[in-house]
Every structure is written in structure tokens, then in C-alpha cells.
Amino acid sequence: MLSKQDGPKKRHNEVLKLIAITTMLIDHVGLIFFPESTFMRILGRIAFPIFAFHIAKGYVHTSNKLNYISRLLTFAAISQIPYMLLLQTYNLNILFTLLLSITLISCVHYKKWYWMILIGIIVIIPKYLQLPSFEYTWYGLIMPVIFYLFANSKKKTVIYQSILTLIFVFLESEPNIQLFAIFGVLLCLYFPTDKFKVYLNKSFFYWFYPAHLTILFAILWIIQTNFWRLK
């Protein structure tokens, strides 16, 4: 498991988070404007494992976990309307999935098994009842937990994350490009972050998600409006 180390506070190198939001943006641009571009979607598979990795780290290193959860909930709520408008879906955005994953990590940590079962039901059941569900469903719920549980063994982390991804692709009939998420896992564990320094305010990463969804929707709306006027 991850363990919190004592010592003076340091500025966090956010290079991996920058890679995550960049590949996420490329993925969403590809999905909305260039659906035929497999390469853009492949790059996008890198993003979620990095977010999952930082959720596991955040749970351990955040001194006020209630504030951490409240902040995620706030931005999940802010992001929901632009998410629904852009992707034309009633599902809940990825921040809600990560929020539940933090709760699941806490249940694992404190061995609250009955709550773990309840969280699993909350995530899995809506998908099969044709109700609004969580993005990435159980896959998005479990990935941060694996990063948390096997943080002291890179080999085990790669093995279990690879198995998880393979099962997800097989059971959920996901496109094979989802397998490229394993490269995101490898980046989290082996990227030489000490050679690339990026320091940004943590609020930037929280605001980026709803902001980029809103901007992409605005661009799409302008394109579609002008298209119908031309016709």
C-alpha cells in the first residue's frame, strides 16, 4: 500500500498530470471532431490511468481527506452539464467515478467490506438496468484501488492493471484500443519525472476538466449552427 512519508512540504511535479490532460484533450477532440482518427483515440487511453494513479496518491498524501472529496464532488457537479451536452449522454462524468473510487480506497483501508459491496452495486447495477451510469463503470472504480494496494511493487501493479484492462475489454466488448491504457500505467510507474519539471497550481487541473468540455461544446455548437445556416 501507499504510505505517507513525513518531511517538509514540497512542490509537486505535475508533469504526469499535464500529460494526462493533454492526452484527454486529444481524445475528446478526436471523439467529437475526428471520429475516424484511431490515433487520437489511442493517445487518449493514456489519460485515465494517470488520473487513477494520482487519485491513489492523493488519498494517501492529502491531510484533509474530507476537503479532497468535497473538492472532487464540486468539480464533478460543475462538469456534469457540459459533459452531458458535449457527449449527448445522461451518464455521470469521470470525476464521479474517481470520487467513488476514493471512497472505495477508504473502505479497503479501514476494512469496511459491506460498504465496498454497496459501492460496487452503485457502480455496476445502473449500467445493466439501462440507467445513467458512471463513466468507465467498475473498471474506473478498481484501477485506482490497484495503484493504492500495490504501490510498493511496480511489477504487481503492471500485472494486475493489465489483467484488469484485458477483462474490461473482454467483458464489456470495449474496442481493442483500450488495451493501450496499459501504456498509461507504465508511464505512471517508469516515466523519469525527475528529468521534466512542471509546477502548476492544483486548481488548474480541477478547472481544466469542465473548462475544456465547455469550450469544445461551444466550438461544436458554432460549427453545427453555421452548417445549418449554410444549408
C-alpha positions in Angstrom: 0.0 0.0 0.0 1.0 3.6 -0.4 2.4 5.2 2.8 2.6 8.8 3.8 6.1 10.0 4.4 6.9 12.7 6.9 9.0 15.6 6.0 8.8 19.2 4.7 6.2 20.1 2.2 7.5 20.2 -1.4 6.0 21.5 -4.6 4.6 18.6 -6.6 6.0 17.9 -10.0 2.8 17.8 -12.2 4.4 16.6 -15.4 2.3 13.4 -15.4 -0.9 15.3 -14.8 0.0 17.6 -17.8 0.4 14.5 -20.0 -2.9 13.2 -18.7 -4.9 16.4 -19.5 -3.1 16.8 -22.9 -4.0 13.2 -24.0 -7.5 13.6 -22.6 -8.0 16.7 -24.7 -6.6 15.0 -27.8 -9.0 12.1 -27.1 -12.1 14.3 -26.8 -11.2 16.4 -29.9 -10.8 13.2 -31.8 -14.1 11.8 -30.5 -16.1 14.9 -31.3 -14.4 16.3 -34.4 -12.3 13.5 -35.9 -14.1 10.2 -35.0 -12.2 8.4 -37.8 -8.9 9.1 -36.2 -7.9 6.0 -34.3 -4.5 7.5 -33.4 -6.1 10.3 -31.4 -8.3 7.8 -29.5 -5.3 5.6 -28.8 -3.4 8.6 -27.3 -6.5 9.3 -25.2 -6.3 5.8 -23.5 -3.2 7.1 -21.7 -5.1 9.7 -19.7 -7.3 7.7 -17.3 -4.5 5.5 -15.7 -2.6 8.7 -14.8 -5.7 10.2 -13.2 -6.3 6.9 -11.3 -2.7 6.9 -10.2 -3.0 10.4 -8.8 -6.3 9.6 -7.1 -4.5 6.8 -5.1 -1.6 9.1 -4.3 -4.0 11.9 -3.3 -5.8 9.7 -0.9 -2.6 9.0 1.0 -0.9 12.4 0.9 -3.9 14.7 1.4 -4.0 15.7 5.0 -7.7 16.7 4.9 -9.5 13.9 3.0 -12.9 15.4 3.5 -11.8 18.6 1.7 -10.3 16.4 -1.0 -13.5 14.6 -1.5 -15.6 17.8 -1.4 -13.4 19.4 -4.0 -13.8 16.5 -6.3 -17.6 16.4 -5.8 -17.8 20.1 -6.5 -16.0 19.9 -9.8 -17.8 16.7 -10.8 -21.1 18.6 -10.4 -19.7 21.6 -12.3 -18.6 19.4 -15.1 -21.8 17.4 -15.5 -23.8 19.7 -17.7 -21.1 20.4 -20.2 -20.2 16.7 -20.2 -23.8 15.8 -21.0 -24.2 18.4 -23.7 -20.9 17.6 -25.4 -21.2 13.8 -25.4 -25.0 13.6 -25.6 -25.3 11.3 -22.6 -27.0 11.1 -19.3 -24.1 9.1 -17.7 -22.1 10.6 -14.9 -18.7 12.1 -15.8 -15.4 10.5 -14.8 -14.9 12.7 -11.7 -17.9 10.9 -10.1 -16.2 7.6 -10.9 -13.0 8.8 -9.3 -14.9 10.2 -6.3 -16.4 6.8 -5.6 -13.0 5.2 -6.1 -11.6 7.3 -3.3 -14.4 6.1 -1.1 -13.7 2.5 -2.1 -10.0 3.0 -1.2 -11.0 4.3 2.2 -13.2 1.2 2.7 -10.3 -1.0 1.7 -8.0 0.8 4.1 -10.5 0.6 7.1 -11.7 -2.9 6.0 -15.4 -1.8 5.6 -16.4 -4.7 3.5 -20.1 -4.1 3.5 -19.6 -0.6 2.2 -17.3 -2.0 -0.6 -20.1 -4.2 -1.7 -22.6 -1.3 -1.7 -20.2 0.9 -3.8 -19.8 -1.9 -6.3 -23.6 -2.2 -6.6 -24.0 1.5 -7.1 -21.5 1.5 -10.0 -22.4 -1.8 -11.7 -26.2 -2.1 -11.4 -27.2 1.1 -13.3 -25.3 0.0 -16.4 -27.3 -3.2 -16.7 -30.6 -1.6 -15.9 -30.2 0.9 -18.7 -30.0 3.8 -16.1 -27.4 6.6 -16.1 -24.2 5.0 -15.1 -20.6 6.0 -14.2 -18.0 6.5 -16.9 -15.7 3.5 -17.1 -18.0 1.7 -14.6 -16.3 -0.9 -12.5 -13.0 -0.6 -14.4 -12.7 3.1 -13.4 -13.6 2.2 -9.8 -11.0 -0.6 -9.4 -7.9 0.9 -11.2 -7.1 3.5 -8.5 -7.5 0.8 -5.9 -4.9 -1.4 -7.6 -2.5 1.6 -7.6 -3.1 2.0 -3.9 -2.8 -1.7 -2.9 0.4 -2.5 -4.9 2.2 0.8 -4.7 5.3 -0.9 -3.3 5.6 -3.3 -6.3 5.7 -2.0 -9.8 5.7 -5.5 -11.2 2.5 -6.5 -9.4 0.9 -3.2 -10.4 1.6 -3.7 -14.1 0.4 -7.3 -13.9 -2.9 -6.6 -12.1 -3.6 -3.4 -14.1 -3.0 -5.4 -17.3 -5.3 -8.2 -16.2 -8.0 -5.6 -15.2 -7.8 -4.0 -18.6 -7.9 -7.3 -20.5 -11.0 -8.3 -18.5 -12.7 -5.0 -19.1 -12.1 -5.2 -22.9 -13.4 -8.8 -23.0 -16.4 -8.5 -20.7 -17.6 -5.1 -21.8 -16.9 -5.5 -25.5 -14.7 -2.4 -25.4 -12.7 -1.5 -28.5 -9.2 -3.1 -28.5 -7.7 0.4 -28.4 -8.5 0.3 -24.6 -5.5 -2.0 -24.3 -3.3 1.0 -24.8 -4.3 2.1 -21.3 -1.5 -0.2 -20.2 1.0 2.3 -21.6 -0.6 4.9 -19.2 0.1 2.6 -16.3 3.7 2.2 -17.4 4.1 6.0 -17.7 2.9 6.3 -14.1 5.5 3.9 -12.8 8.5 4.4 -15.0 8.3 7.9 -16.5 11.5 9.9 -15.4 9.6 12.7 -13.7 12.9 13.9 -12.1 14.1 15.0 -15.6 11.0 17.0 -16.5 9.7 19.6 -14.0 6.3 21.1 -14.3 4.8 23.2 -11.5 1.2 24.4 -11.8 -1.4 25.5 -9.3 -3.5 22.4 -8.4 -6.7 24.4 -9.2 -5.6 24.5 -12.8 -6.1 20.7 -13.1 -9.5 20.8 -11.4 -10.8 23.7 -13.6 -9.4 22.2 -16.8 -11.9 19.4 -17.0 -15.1 21.5 -17.0 -13.5 24.3 -19.0 -12.3 22.1 -21.9 -15.7 20.4 -22.1 -17.5 23.7 -22.2 -15.1 25.1 -24.9 -15.4 22.0 -27.0 -19.2 22.2 -26.8 -19.2 25.9 -27.8 -17.0 25.1 -30.8 -19.3 22.2 -31.8 -22.4 24.4 -31.4 -20.9 27.2 -33.6 -19.9 24.7 -36.3 -23.3 23.0 -36.3 -25.2 26.3 -36.3 -23.2 27.7 -39.2 -23.6 24.4 -41.1 -27.4 24.6 -40.9 -27.4 28.3 -41.9 -25.4 27.5 -45.0 -27.9 24.8 -45.9 
